[in-house]
Amino acid sequence: MWIQYWQSVQLSITVTIAASVVVIIAGTLLGYLFARKAFKFKIIVETIMMLPLVLPPSVIGFLLIIIFGNQSFIGDLIKVIFGQSIMFTWYAAVIAASVVAFPLMFQTAKAGFLNIQKGIEEAAIDLGANPRQVFARVSLPLAKKALIAGCVLSSARALGEFGATLMFAGNIPGVTQTVPTAIYMAIDNGDMLLAWAWVITMVLLSFFLLYFVRSKEN
């Protein structure tokens, strides 16, 4: 029983870390781009990126299957390159977690960059800094609090992802069974002791993540 417990916990942590890396990099860069640039169809593109916040997990899972499934061009390309489908692997769990967590990082990062006075960045440019240097040495440090909050909140969302993961990655013990899906199966099988162990673990992890955010705000 405890082997299964640790397998699911370890997989959830691994998936969360991998998804967080993807989300933090993409969310920070795109948040900065959308905070600083104006372009055609910007609102439409931004709305599409924010959709995972409001779409049912089953819809997200369905769309991931359509995009990366065995009947899609991308799915066929992945099979040719890697020799297997990405569905029902831990990589699928990472993709699902990344998709649902991305909007939180993106929106928080964008808000953080919007709060920076443009005059500060313009002054850095006047002093000879190029756009990359302005981003790395001025914008990122000034938006640090918002970026930390986005990192933690998106990581917490990735840790708790259930519906899209269940549809896209499945629930294979030791392979794709994360803690949220494991809790569902444990309750369904009447194994309340194991379910409680996973629930307590998730509550503690989520508490410390949120506590970290709150401590940085004060």
C-alpha positions as CSV (number, residue, x, y, z in Angstrom):
1,M,0.0,0.0,0.0
2,W,2.7,2.5,1.0
3,I,4.7,1.7,-2.1
4,Q,1.7,2.9,-4.2
5,Y,1.4,5.9,-1.9
6,W,5.0,7.0,-2.5
7,Q,4.9,6.3,-6.2
8,S,1.9,8.6,-6.6
9,V,3.4,11.3,-4.4
10,Q,6.8,11.2,-6.2
11,L,5.1,11.3,-9.6
12,S,2.9,14.2,-8.6
13,I,6.0,16.1,-7.4
14,T,7.9,15.3,-10.6
15,V,5.0,16.3,-12.8
16,T,4.5,19.5,-10.9
17,I,8.2,20.5,-11.1
18,A,8.4,19.8,-14.9
19,A,5.1,21.6,-15.6
20,S,6.2,24.5,-13.4
21,V,9.4,25.0,-15.3
22,V,7.4,25.1,-18.6
23,V,4.7,27.4,-17.2
24,I,7.1,29.8,-15.4
25,I,9.2,30.4,-18.5
26,A,6.3,30.6,-20.9
27,G,4.1,32.6,-18.6
28,T,6.8,35.1,-17.7
29,L,7.9,35.8,-21.3
30,L,4.4,36.0,-22.7
31,G,3.2,38.0,-19.7
32,Y,6.0,40.6,-20.5
33,L,5.2,40.5,-24.2
34,F,1.4,41.2,-23.6
35,A,2.2,43.8,-21.0
36,R,4.5,45.8,-23.3
37,K,3.3,45.1,-26.9
38,A,0.2,46.0,-28.8
39,F,-0.8,44.0,-31.9
40,K,-3.7,42.9,-33.9
41,F,-6.0,40.3,-32.4
42,K,-4.2,40.6,-29.0
43,I,-7.4,40.4,-27.0
44,I,-8.5,37.3,-28.9
45,V,-5.2,35.5,-28.4
46,E,-5.1,36.4,-24.7
47,T,-8.6,35.2,-24.2
48,I,-7.7,31.9,-25.8
49,M,-4.7,31.5,-23.5
50,M,-7.0,32.2,-20.5
51,L,-9.6,29.7,-21.4
52,P,-8.2,26.8,-19.3
53,L,-9.3,28.9,-16.2
54,V,-13.0,28.5,-17.1
55,L,-13.2,25.4,-19.3
56,P,-14.3,22.1,-17.6
57,P,-11.3,19.7,-17.2
58,S,-13.1,17.2,-19.4
59,V,-13.1,19.7,-22.3
60,I,-9.4,20.4,-21.8
61,G,-8.7,16.7,-21.7
62,F,-10.7,16.1,-24.9
63,L,-8.9,18.9,-26.7
64,L,-5.5,17.5,-25.7
65,I,-6.5,14.1,-27.0
66,I,-7.6,15.7,-30.3
67,I,-4.3,17.7,-30.6
68,F,-1.9,15.0,-29.4
69,G,-3.8,11.8,-29.9
70,N,-3.0,8.9,-32.2
71,Q,-5.3,10.3,-34.9
72,S,-3.7,13.8,-35.1
73,F,-0.8,15.1,-37.1
74,I,1.1,16.1,-34.0
75,G,0.4,12.7,-32.4
76,D,1.7,10.9,-35.5
77,L,4.8,13.1,-35.6
78,I,5.5,12.3,-32.0
79,K,5.2,8.5,-32.7
80,V,7.6,8.8,-35.6
81,I,10.2,10.7,-33.6
82,F,9.9,8.9,-30.2
83,G,8.5,5.6,-31.3
84,Q,5.4,5.8,-29.1
85,S,2.3,7.8,-28.4
86,I,2.6,10.5,-25.8
87,M,-0.9,9.6,-24.4
88,F,-0.9,7.5,-21.2
89,T,2.7,8.5,-20.3
90,W,3.9,10.9,-17.6
91,Y,4.7,13.4,-20.3
92,A,0.9,13.6,-21.0
93,A,0.4,14.5,-17.3
94,V,3.0,17.2,-17.6
95,I,1.2,18.7,-20.6
96,A,-2.2,18.6,-18.9
97,A,-0.8,20.2,-15.8
98,S,1.0,22.9,-17.8
99,V,-2.1,23.8,-19.8
100,V,-4.3,24.3,-16.7
101,A,-1.6,26.1,-14.7
102,F,-0.4,28.5,-17.4
103,P,-3.1,31.1,-17.2
104,L,-2.3,31.8,-13.5
105,M,1.3,32.4,-14.2
106,F,0.6,34.4,-17.3
107,Q,-2.0,36.7,-15.7
108,T,0.0,37.3,-12.6
109,A,3.2,38.0,-14.5
110,K,1.4,40.4,-16.9
111,A,-0.1,42.3,-13.9
112,G,3.4,42.5,-12.3
113,F,4.9,44.0,-15.4
114,L,2.1,46.4,-15.9
115,N,2.7,47.8,-12.5
116,I,6.2,48.8,-13.4
117,Q,6.5,52.5,-14.4
118,K,7.5,52.7,-18.0
119,G,9.7,55.6,-17.2
120,I,12.1,53.3,-15.3
121,E,12.6,51.0,-18.3
122,E,12.9,54.0,-20.6
123,A,15.6,55.5,-18.4
124,A,17.5,52.2,-18.6
125,I,17.3,52.3,-22.4
126,D,18.5,56.0,-22.4
127,L,21.5,54.9,-20.3
128,G,22.5,52.4,-23.1
129,A,20.8,49.1,-22.0
130,N,19.4,47.0,-24.8
131,P,15.9,45.4,-24.5
132,R,17.3,42.1,-23.2
133,Q,19.2,43.8,-20.5
134,V,16.2,46.0,-19.5
135,F,14.1,42.8,-19.2
136,A,16.7,40.9,-17.1
137,R,18.1,43.7,-14.9
138,V,15.1,46.0,-14.5
139,S,11.8,44.5,-15.3
140,L,12.3,41.1,-13.7
141,P,13.6,42.4,-10.4
142,L,10.8,45.0,-10.2
143,A,8.1,42.4,-10.9
144,K,9.7,39.9,-8.5
145,K,6.8,39.7,-6.0
146,A,4.2,39.1,-8.7
147,L,6.4,36.5,-10.4
148,I,7.0,34.6,-7.1
149,A,3.2,34.6,-6.5
150,G,2.5,33.4,-10.0
151,C,5.1,30.6,-9.7
152,V,3.7,29.3,-6.5
153,L,0.0,29.6,-7.5
154,S,0.6,27.9,-10.9
155,S,2.6,25.2,-9.2
156,A,-0.2,24.6,-6.7
157,R,-2.6,24.4,-9.6
158,A,-0.4,21.9,-11.5
159,L,-0.1,19.8,-8.3
160,G,-3.9,19.5,-8.0
161,E,-4.7,18.9,-11.6
162,F,-7.2,16.0,-12.0
163,G,-9.7,15.9,-14.8
164,A,-7.6,16.7,-17.9
165,T,-4.8,14.4,-16.5
166,L,-7.3,11.5,-16.0
167,M,-8.5,11.8,-19.6
168,F,-5.2,12.4,-21.3
169,A,-2.7,10.6,-19.2
170,G,-4.9,7.9,-17.7
171,N,-4.6,6.4,-14.2
172,I,-1.8,3.8,-14.4
173,P,-0.2,3.1,-11.0
174,G,3.5,3.9,-11.0
175,V,3.3,5.4,-14.5
176,T,0.6,8.2,-14.7
177,Q,-1.2,7.9,-11.4
178,T,-0.8,11.3,-9.7
179,V,-2.1,11.9,-6.2
180,P,-5.5,13.5,-7.3
181,T,-6.3,10.6,-9.6
182,A,-5.1,8.2,-6.9
183,I,-7.4,9.7,-4.3
184,Y,-10.4,9.2,-6.7
185,M,-9.5,5.6,-7.3
186,A,-8.9,4.9,-3.6
187,I,-12.3,6.2,-2.6
188,D,-13.9,4.3,-5.5
189,N,-12.2,1.1,-4.2
190,G,-13.2,1.8,-0.6
191,D,-9.6,2.2,0.6
192,M,-10.1,5.1,2.9
193,L,-6.8,4.8,4.8
194,L,-4.8,5.3,1.6
195,A,-7.2,8.1,0.5
196,W,-6.7,9.9,3.8
197,A,-2.9,9.6,3.5
198,W,-3.0,11.2,0.0
199,V,-5.5,13.9,1.1
200,I,-3.4,14.9,4.1
201,T,-0.3,15.1,1.9
202,M,-2.1,17.3,-0.6
203,V,-3.5,19.6,2.1
204,L,-0.1,20.0,3.7
205,L,1.7,20.7,0.3
206,S,-1.0,23.2,-0.8
207,F,-1.0,24.9,2.7
208,F,2.8,25.5,2.6
209,L,2.7,26.7,-1.0
210,L,-0.1,29.2,-0.2
211,Y,1.6,30.2,3.1
212,F,4.8,31.0,1.2
213,V,2.8,33.3,-1.1
214,R,1.2,35.1,1.9
215,S,4.5,35.5,3.7
216,K,6.0,37.2,0.6
217,E,3.1,39.6,0.5
218,N,3.8,40.9,4.1
